Amino acid sequence: MDRQRQGALAAAELEKLALYRGTGPIAKADVEALVPEVIPDSTWAMLDAIAERNARVAGPALDRLLDTTPLPVLIVQLHRRLRELLLAADLQAAGASNADLVKAIGGHPYRVEQIANKARLWTAAELADALEGVLHLDAAFKNAGESGMTDSQARLAFALWIQDRVAPAGPRSGSSQERGSAGRAG
């Protein structure tokens, strides 16, 4: 999480509350009225939301990260996570063990287990499509050349990528929703 400015922000909000209330006690309602909720930027949270196909969280998280993270860095991070998910999905489909996944993906076994669990939320075709979309984003940003891409254009491109290639299209056969419905119908 990006916590660079949180101390200064907290001090500024306390000063604002002190000016608002003067010498009187500060109530919870005063805080709620004057202090905006601050959600720290987190690359990990954004990548996890994308892996979980949670567009409601991924979109705003990615949008906030665009304020502080260079486009090439975001592209590399998205590419790496999608590649890990695709590798995990392929290995799982081939019947690989958890130890095989840890060797192939690298890192701590708990993290690899989380990636493997999230890979189950995707089909291999969906992961390949999402990865191809990241490559298209990268090409679009690079092809913008010296004129560059405006901030609004970059945000729109990422929002469309999330909507078209990350957000689930609907329930799949065998999904937990359908199994639950089938169990209730019988």
N, C-alpha and C positions, 0 to 999 in steps of 0.2 A: 504494500500500500504506500502511496505517496503521502508522507506525513511532514513534508518540508515546511509547510506554512501553518500547520495546525496550532502550534503554540502561539504564534502571533495572532492567528484568527481568534483563538480562545480569549486572549487578553483583550483584543478589540471588542469582542462581544460582551465581556464583563464590564468594560468601560461604558459601552452603550447602555447596558442595564443600569449601571450606577447613575448615569446621567438621567435616565428615564425615571427612576424611582427616587433619586436624591438620597435622603437619609432614611427613607422608609424601607421596610422589608421587601425583598423581591419574592414574588409568588411564582408558582409554576406557570400560571397563565401569562405572566409578564415574559417569561422565557419563551413560551410557545408563540407569543405575539411578535417578539422582536428578533429572535435568533433563528435563522434558517437552518434546516437540517443540512448537514454536510456529509456527503457520501464520498469517502476517499477513493481516488482512482486505484484500481487494482488490475494489473494485467492478468494475474492468476484468476481473479473472479470472472473477467471477461472470457478468458480461454475456457474456463470450466463451464460457463453458461453456454458457450458455443458448442462445446463437446456434449452438453446435456440437451442441446437443441432448444434452449430456453430463450427465444427471441425477445421476450419482454425484458429480460435482464441483460442479455448480450448487447442489444442495440444501444440503450443508454450508456452502458459501461464503455462500449467502443467509442461512442460519441464523446464521452468525457476524456478518454485516453487520446483522442485526436488533438485535444488542446495541449497535451504535454509530451506526446510521443511522436517522433518522426514517422512518416508513412512507411519508409523502408523497414523500420524496426517492427512495426505492426504486421507488415506482410510476412516477414521472416517468422515471427511468432505464430501467426495463423497457419502458415505452411507447415511448420514443425509439428504443431498440435494435430493438424489433420493427417499428416503423414504417420504420426504415432497411432492415431485411431485406425487408419487404414491397415497399417501393419498388424495391429492387435486383432482387427477383424479377420484379416487373412489367416493369421496363425490360429485363431480360435476355430475358424472354419476347417482348418487342416487337422484339428484335434491336438494342437500343441498344449503342453503343460504350462503351469504358471512359471516354472523355472525357465522354460523356453522363452516365454514372453519377457521375463526379466533380462535374459541374455540379449535378446533381439532389440528391445527398446532401450534398455539401460536405465540406471537410476534405482531408487529405493523400491523394494517389492511392493510397499503399500501404494506408492504412486502408480506403479505399473498396473496394480490391481484396479485402481480407480479408472485408469485409461481403458482397461479391458472392459470394465462394467459400462462405461459410457459408449464404447464402440458398439455394444449390443443395441443401442438406440438407433443405429444407422444400418442401412444396407450398404454393401460394398459399392454399389452404383451411386448411392447418395453421397458417400464419402468421396468417391472419384469426382463427382460433379461439383461438390463444394471445393475440392482442391483445384479443379480446373477453373472455377470461378475466382479463386485467389490469384491464379496465374493471369487471368484476364484483368483483374484489378491492377496487378503489378505492371502489366503491359500498358494499361491505360495511363497510369501515373507516369511511367517512363516516356510514353509517346506524347505526353502533354508538352514535353520539351522545355525550352527556356521560358515560354509564355506561362508554363505551369498550370496547375489545376487549382481552381479557387477552392477555398475551404468548403463552401456549400456544395460544390461538385463532388469533392472527396467524400463528404458526409453522406450525400445522396447515393453515391456508388456503393459505399459500405452498407447503407440501409437496404438497398435493393438486393445486395448479395445475401444479407441475413434473411430477408423476406423470401427470396427465391431459392436459396440453396441451403439454408440452415434450418429455418422453421420447418417442423414436420408437416408433411402434406395432409396427414390425417391418420386415423388408426390403421394399423397393418393387420393382416390376418395373423392370428395367434397372439396379438397384443394382450396385455393384462386387462384392458377395457373390454375387449371382445370375449375373452375367457370368462370374465365376471358376468357379462350379459348373457352368455350362453348358459352359464350355471344357473342364473335366475330364471331363464326362459323354460328350462326343463323341469 
